[in-house]
Amino acid sequence: MSTLLYIQASPRDNRSKSTLVAEAMVNAYKQENPNDQVVTLNLFKMDLPEFNGPALETKYAILHGQNPTTPQKEAWKKVEWIIEQFKKADRYVLSTPMWNFGIPYRLKHYFDILIQPGYTFSFDSETGYKGLVTGKPIAVVYARGGSYAPGTATASYDMQKPYVELALQFIGFTSIHSIVVEPTLHGSSQEQTLVIEKAIKQAGRIASELARQPVIH
Ligand SMILES: Cc1cc2nc3c(=O)[nH]c(=O)nc-3n(C[C@H](O)[C@H](O)[C@H](O)COP(=O)(O)O)c2cc1C
């Protein structure tokens, strides 16, 4: 049995377009793989530890090759728990809105906890940075009110998809499937329905690809 970790970064529950499309993907995946486990995290509902004080100082202690102090170790346990929960999954689905051209603050908070030296990446002065979350596929659903298609005048405003891809590649992902749901706020209601229908069809296809891709631990 393998585990699909599904991470939701919209607080809009059943009004969220990114959640709607990602749920279609997760449901299609479950139909094809009824024995797999799906773990769902809603980043606006789960408890994310503050990343300051002793937790933050632990990151610097690790970076400088020093032993964390007892309070730092205590604060770090919550960080480790979130990293372990992430790393033990086999496949991933992430859904995120665009907020002010980037990602919602709770997803940034999650990345700030997740992306840690020695856990999700390593550094070597000769070979540089290396991602440690390898051999597993991820699908990301991006929803945006406007349109940022490559080659258009607004393409360079998109700090959402390039940033998420960079963060995921940095920690080792090489197989990243993407669905862009846009525009969710402009156009007639018929046009908006078409945007969602197209994205849901893509979600079904990607669900099958995710399921078929072998996972290497
Ligand atoms: C705080 C906030 C900031 C937003 N910023 C942008 C933006 O910069 N560009 C854009 O196209 N849409 C923006 N939107 C619109 C959302 O991207 C759009 O409603 C999208 O569908 C949200 O995803 P969701 O439906 O999954 O929640 C913003 C919405 C909110 C609530």
The ligand as an SDF file (V2000), in Angstrom:
LIG
                    3D

 31 33  0  0  0  0  0  0  0  0999 V2000
   -5.4570   37.5100   -0.8190 C   0  0  0  0  0  0  0  0  0  0  0  0
   -5.7080   37.2400   -2.2670 C   0  0  0  0  0  0  0  0  0  0  0  0
   -4.8110   37.6640   -3.2170 C   0  0  0  0  0  0  0  0  0  0  0  0
   -5.0200   37.3960   -4.5630 C   0  0  0  0  0  0  0  0  0  0  0  0
   -4.0820   37.7800   -5.4690 N   0  0  0  0  0  0  0  0  0  0  0  0
   -4.2350   37.4640   -6.7680 C   0  0  0  0  0  0  0  0  0  0  0  0
   -3.2280   37.8090   -7.7160 C   0  0  0  0  0  0  0  0  0  0  0  0
   -2.1900   38.3630   -7.4150 O   0  0  0  0  0  0  0  0  0  0  0  0
   -3.4520   37.4820   -9.0170 N   0  0  0  0  0  0  0  0  0  0  0  0
   -4.5800   36.8380   -9.4230 C   0  0  0  0  0  0  0  0  0  0  0  0
   -4.6990   36.5490  -10.6090 O   0  0  0  0  0  0  0  0  0  0  0  0
   -5.5420   36.4850   -8.5470 N   0  0  0  0  0  0  0  0  0  0  0  0
   -5.3910   36.7830   -7.2320 C   0  0  0  0  0  0  0  0  0  0  0  0
   -6.3540   36.4110   -6.3220 N   0  0  0  0  0  0  0  0  0  0  0  0
   -7.4950   35.6180   -6.8030 C   0  0  0  0  0  0  0  0  0  0  0  0
   -7.2510   34.1300   -6.6160 C   0  0  0  0  0  0  0  0  0  0  0  0
   -6.0180   33.7250   -7.1750 O   0  0  0  0  0  0  0  0  0  0  0  0
   -8.3800   33.3270   -7.2470 C   0  0  0  0  0  0  0  0  0  0  0  0
   -9.6170   33.6620   -6.6330 O   0  0  0  0  0  0  0  0  0  0  0  0
   -8.1230   31.8200   -7.1410 C   0  0  0  0  0  0  0  0  0  0  0  0
   -9.1800   31.1290   -7.7550 O   0  0  0  0  0  0  0  0  0  0  0  0
   -8.0030   31.4240   -5.6880 C   0  0  0  0  0  0  0  0  0  0  0  0
   -7.8000   30.0300   -5.5690 O   0  0  0  0  0  0  0  0  0  0  0  0
   -8.8780   29.1600   -4.7850 P   0  0  0  0  0  0  0  0  0  0  0  0
  -10.1580   29.3670   -5.5690 O   0  0  0  0  0  0  0  0  0  0  0  0
   -8.3630   27.7770   -4.8560 O   0  0  0  0  0  0  0  0  0  0  0  0
   -8.9540   29.6940   -3.3930 O   0  0  0  0  0  0  0  0  0  0  0  0
   -6.1760   36.6930   -4.9780 C   0  0  0  0  0  0  0  0  0  0  0  0
   -7.1120   36.2740   -4.0080 C   0  0  0  0  0  0  0  0  0  0  0  0
   -6.8790   36.5500   -2.6720 C   0  0  0  0  0  0  0  0  0  0  0  0
   -7.8800   36.0820   -1.6430 C   0  0  0  0  0  0  0  0  0  0  0  0
  1  2  1  0
  2  3  1  0
  2 30  2  0
  3  4  2  0
  4  5  1  0
  4 28  1  0
  5  6  2  0
  6  7  1  0
  6 13  1  0
  7  8  2  0
  7  9  1  0
  9 10  1  0
 10 11  2  0
 10 12  1  0
 12 13  2  0
 13 14  1  0
 14 15  1  0
 14 28  1  0
 15 16  1  0
 16 17  1  0
 16 18  1  0
 18 19  1  0
 18 20  1  0
 20 21  1  0
 20 22  1  0
 22 23  1  0
 23 24  1  0
 24 25  2  0
 24 26  1  0
 24 27  1  0
 28 29  2  0
 29 30  1  0
 30 31  1  0
M  END
$$$$
